[in-house]
């Protein structure tokens, strides 16, 4: 994964600002740790003796603060302040629960973008019968956004504007994250012209998201049905670069999932996290339509889980991702299934596992960050130390990259080659050259295999079958044309699969007498011959093959009662459609496809390539946080 992260400490400037960020991180850690203690000790802060009848703080809270400050070896006043904040939030939550029971008005925790967020969470009250559009309007009004600037993510799904909150599973006390579609450095734009420009920017970004969806759908539908020489398409390959067979029922979902993932990763590289997240969440949704067995055997799904958690982290919204731990554990288990216990399966396939270590560095780093923010200091230290050690292993001497660039290789090839060969320049050069030759041969073989498949599809289409029926039959027959034909003859109802409709065909005009005579001459009954020609749209060859295969009669599921021979063929709407409209639609589809293709990386291991510059900074920063847990002086 070549993911360049977001703003870093290095760019923030000033020791005082670094101290401020460290202080904020320490406070989050203390909040998590104290919440953990309260849960373990079954302390209910909203009840006596910690809260009196007027909901004011009780004297017992000070004793509790002293107990926990001694346990944590830190400032008693600071602990007392944080416990009081936790108590006030518990009171506020309890009041909201009572209000919801009495009035049906739910409370939603709104997580604003980092530039607007304050220490306390922002709460918003609403009825769950309102639409997503109503909630978006309310959030925009309450926090100073314009509606078209923002998207709302609840339960890891984009809020649908036309449906009610209830229909979308929104409940009382749910967390809602606000994503900005603009990149603004000012809270309010007073100049009208500037506001208009921002509005246009938001609309353009929304259109980009819609074009992404359309482009991916077009490319997924083209799979195996286009000439690879003349038409771009998406394909699914294994770790060696060879195409793999996927059941048709899952192929489109998998292609859409992988396409959305690549688009999301492209936005991650450009640090457009607010646009990246919806793409990544869409990818997750489509992956979930694939069978569990498939997800456990490819690393794509694991990498996606890392990218989703990374995106929430860079948006400073990890609190909104309740199942971050689950996603990271899922990624770890998936890597284990794909690569083997000690990467032995990966080494067997690729000959090395150096490049994939980048994924484990990201995994350990995110596990360390999550544990730190959950108050698990020792676990955080352990994972961050593992990430730091891996970084040292994966660090690449810039002079070695330069040497490989001089040999005509790209920087990406150089990084991947050096990591695969433990930093040996000569071995890396040989590895890259061999891989180039291997991939060229694989692409040649795959192109030829696809061409043979297209020829088989064309052969079946010339017999009268639809392209989709031909594709399904060839998949069933593992590409064998004769077996595919037998499959179609045994299942004549597949003739109109995603093509002609048997009902409409049965009501077409009477077949030509010449065609009926041809079938009668072959020995078929006149009535049966005419019915068969109606079913197969006048195709003599297809009608004859089907009747011969079924002993001179039509199968019951192809017989349609009440045929009206007097009806005349209707003109298709598409036949009378204006060419201008069709041309416009085609241009828009071409634009959508091209925009997707721009973000599909040429190198099949692009997701393993990273400079690790941001990871280096974040590892150092969080290691300083966990070290400061023990070294922080106790103040009174």
Helices and strands as residue ranges (DSSP letters): H 9-12, H 15-40, H 60-72, H 76-103, E 105-111, E 122-127, H 132-143, G 147-149, E 150-154, E 157-158, E 175-180, H 192-222, H 248-269, H 273-287, H 292-295, H 300-314, G 318-320, H 324-339, H 344-350, H 357-373, H 377-394, H 398-406, H 411-420, H 425-462, H 467-476, H 481-490, G 492-496, H 502-506, H 513-521, H 526-535, H 540-549, G 556-558, H 573-576, H 579-599, G 606-608, H 613-631
